[in-house]
Amino acid sequence: MMAVFLTLLQVLAVIIVSVTALLFVLKTWMQGPKFRPKSPISLAGKVVVITGANTGIGKVCAYEMAHRGGKVIMLCRNYIRGQLAAEEIRSKTSNGEMLVVECDLSSLSSVRLCVATLLTMVDHIDILLNNAGVCMLPYSITEDGIETTMAVNHFGHFLLTNLLMPLLQNTQILGLKSGNKCTARVVVVSSLIHDKGKLHLEDLNYQLSCYVPVQAYYDSKLANIMFAKELSKRLGNNSGVNVYALHPGVIATDLGRHFKEISSVLNFLSQLCYPLLKTPESGAQTSLYCCLEESLRCESGKYYSDCKVKQPDKIVENSQLAEQLWQVSERITGLSPQGTCTEIFQGVLDLEEGTDDLPLHFSQGALDTPLVYAQA
Ligand SMILES: NC(=O)c1ccc[n+]([C@@H]2O[C@H](COP(=O)([O-])OP(=O)(O)OC[C@H]3O[C@@H](n4cnc5c(N)ncnc54)[C@H](OP(=O)(O)O)[C@@H]3O)[C@@H](O)[C@H]2O)c1
């Protein structure tokens, strides 16, 4: 009897050790490659702007940029949370050039106010890391009349990037004046799951179809990568600004904070998987690679994963969709005046033949926001 019991114990021990070893190997494999620059990178004199920098992979990137001596401006929706993160990074890096600017990407007026503040703080931007994101939100509409996931993940960043373009382009101009060849970078954090995005431009507020939280996230991540590609195309070769989109991996961050509001089963399963996922440090590596890797200096409009270039889904090749998304985004964010936009927007208007009304089912408020362009 005792012998059987001991044998069972031995079998159990072997199973536990094997499973632990397997999980350890899986966790190690999940971490992906590290960004290892060939030579140390100094960011002294460089200005880095990061959205959603108070937690997750954005915070790791803020730390890495500060550690390399850059002036880091953390755009956070909650000023106090931003300051707490900045303080923590300051204490670890002794870099005093950590600044926090409030920026709620779900509010177009907050984005405009943030840009106005940045224009008083810096005369150029070397790196803009569009990192902030939300996932699996219950249905809600922002003060501008936009579905919140699309508002934060795409429209807010679209407006921010366009308004900051004079500061990004100034990097090259100032560099030339001092005899240096400098190129600014816009880095857009998308996701592998952009391939599940549909982007029905005639129903971006999900009023014609049933709202599925995860679909809104897929759509927003497809919008991210299409925006990056279209921006790169519009900027062309000599603009002094290069654009990169990326998938950071599957990471144990706060991104799943809304899961419990959608489904307790999903929340439970995600908690179960957490220990196996990438750490935020590992998840930040491809963002750092796109922001800092010297060999990418002449690349633009590409998509990266695991610190190397990757082919995105073929939907990203749909240049008509990318162009229409751009036009819709200009119009919704108030970057394009309504009159002329109606003309350039003809392709999307055609989707709703015979309708003279606004084609996108956005509240009038979203389109009424005044047209503001940043002045360099
Ligand atoms: N985690 C993953 O597995 C994964 C996979 C693929 C792609 N991504 C992408 O990676 C990026 C970073 O995500 P993460 O995993 O680091 O998530 P996270 O830990 O939840 O960080 C998200 C950041 O975005 C900020 N944010 C949320 N709503 C905002 C708003 N309205 N205005 C301004 N900032 C806002 C958050 O601020 P608060 O703290 O104030 O909420 C936070 O700083 C996201 O774009 C995400 O889509 C993540």
The ligand as an SDF file (V2000), in Angstrom:
LIG
                    3D

 48 52  0  0  0  0  0  0  0  0999 V2000
   -1.2530   44.3700  -24.0930 N   0  0  0  0  0  0  0  0  0  0  0  0
   -1.2930   43.6990  -25.2430 C   0  0  0  0  0  0  0  0  0  0  0  0
   -1.3400   42.4520  -25.2600 O   0  0  0  0  0  0  0  0  0  0  0  0
   -1.2900   44.4250  -26.5470 C   0  0  0  0  0  0  0  0  0  0  0  0
   -1.3050   43.6700  -27.7440 C   0  0  0  0  0  0  0  0  0  0  0  0
   -1.3010   44.3570  -28.9610 C   0  0  0  0  0  0  0  0  0  0  0  0
   -1.3000   45.7350  -28.9750 C   0  0  0  0  0  0  0  0  0  0  0  0
   -1.3030   46.4440  -27.8000 N   0  0  0  0  0  0  0  0  0  0  0  0
   -1.3280   47.9150  -27.8680 C   0  0  0  0  0  0  0  0  0  0  0  0
   -0.2880   48.4320  -27.0670 O   0  0  0  0  0  0  0  0  0  0  0  0
   -0.6230   49.7580  -26.6420 C   0  0  0  0  0  0  0  0  0  0  0  0
   -0.2960   49.9370  -25.1650 C   0  0  0  0  0  0  0  0  0  0  0  0
   -1.1220   49.0830  -24.4360 O   0  0  0  0  0  0  0  0  0  0  0  0
   -0.7290   48.4400  -23.0360 P   0  0  0  0  0  0  0  0  0  0  0  0
   -0.8140   46.9870  -23.2160 O   0  0  0  0  0  0  0  0  0  0  0  0
    0.5030   49.0430  -22.4800 O   0  0  0  0  0  0  0  0  0  0  0  0
   -2.0270   48.8810  -22.1970 O   0  0  0  0  0  0  0  0  0  0  0  0
   -2.2070   49.6930  -20.8160 P   0  0  0  0  0  0  0  0  0  0  0  0
   -1.2740   49.1890  -19.7980 O   0  0  0  0  0  0  0  0  0  0  0  0
   -3.6700   49.6010  -20.5460 O   0  0  0  0  0  0  0  0  0  0  0  0
   -1.8170   51.1760  -21.2100 O   0  0  0  0  0  0  0  0  0  0  0  0
   -2.6500   51.9320  -22.0170 C   0  0  0  0  0  0  0  0  0  0  0  0
   -2.3290   53.3930  -21.8430 C   0  0  0  0  0  0  0  0  0  0  0  0
   -3.2610   54.1450  -22.6360 O   0  0  0  0  0  0  0  0  0  0  0  0
   -3.7940   55.1680  -21.8230 C   0  0  0  0  0  0  0  0  0  0  0  0
   -5.1200   55.6270  -22.2420 N   0  0  0  0  0  0  0  0  0  0  0  0
   -6.2680   54.9330  -22.2160 C   0  0  0  0  0  0  0  0  0  0  0  0
   -7.2790   55.7400  -22.5860 N   0  0  0  0  0  0  0  0  0  0  0  0
   -6.7530   56.9410  -22.8550 C   0  0  0  0  0  0  0  0  0  0  0  0
   -7.2740   58.1890  -23.2550 C   0  0  0  0  0  0  0  0  0  0  0  0
   -8.5890   58.3720  -23.4380 N   0  0  0  0  0  0  0  0  0  0  0  0
   -6.4430   59.2260  -23.4470 N   0  0  0  0  0  0  0  0  0  0  0  0
   -5.1120   59.0790  -23.2330 C   0  0  0  0  0  0  0  0  0  0  0  0
   -4.5610   57.9330  -22.8270 N   0  0  0  0  0  0  0  0  0  0  0  0
   -5.3640   56.8780  -22.6360 C   0  0  0  0  0  0  0  0  0  0  0  0
   -3.8530   54.5720  -20.4370 C   0  0  0  0  0  0  0  0  0  0  0  0
   -4.0130   55.6010  -19.4640 O   0  0  0  0  0  0  0  0  0  0  0  0
   -4.7450   55.2680  -18.0410 P   0  0  0  0  0  0  0  0  0  0  0  0
   -3.7680   54.4820  -17.2440 O   0  0  0  0  0  0  0  0  0  0  0  0
   -5.0300   56.6270  -17.4870 O   0  0  0  0  0  0  0  0  0  0  0  0
   -5.9820   54.4980  -18.3750 O   0  0  0  0  0  0  0  0  0  0  0  0
   -2.5060   53.8800  -20.4010 C   0  0  0  0  0  0  0  0  0  0  0  0
   -1.5030   54.8060  -20.0890 O   0  0  0  0  0  0  0  0  0  0  0  0
   -2.0880   49.9450  -26.9950 C   0  0  0  0  0  0  0  0  0  0  0  0
   -2.2030   50.7240  -28.1580 O   0  0  0  0  0  0  0  0  0  0  0  0
   -2.5750   48.5330  -27.2790 C   0  0  0  0  0  0  0  0  0  0  0  0
   -3.6460   48.5050  -28.1950 O   0  0  0  0  0  0  0  0  0  0  0  0
   -1.2790   45.8280  -26.5870 C   0  0  0  0  0  0  0  0  0  0  0  0
  1  2  1  0
  2  3  2  0
  2  4  1  0
  4  5  1  0
  4 48  2  0
  5  6  2  0
  6  7  1  0
  7  8  2  0
  8  9  1  0
  8 48  1  0
  9 10  1  0
  9 46  1  0
 10 11  1  0
 11 12  1  0
 11 44  1  0
 12 13  1  0
 13 14  1  0
 14 15  2  0
 14 16  1  0
 14 17  1  0
 17 18  1  0
 18 19  2  0
 18 20  1  0
 18 21  1  0
 21 22  1  0
 22 23  1  0
 23 24  1  0
 23 42  1  0
 24 25  1  0
 25 26  1  0
 25 36  1  0
 26 27  1  0
 26 35  1  0
 27 28  2  0
 28 29  1  0
 29 30  1  0
 29 35  2  0
 30 31  1  0
 30 32  2  0
 32 33  1  0
 33 34  2  0
 34 35  1  0
 36 37  1  0
 36 42  1  0
 37 38  1  0
 38 39  2  0
 38 40  1  0
 38 41  1  0
 42 43  1  0
 44 45  1  0
 44 46  1  0
 46 47  1  0
M  CHG  2   8   1  16  -1
M  END
$$$$
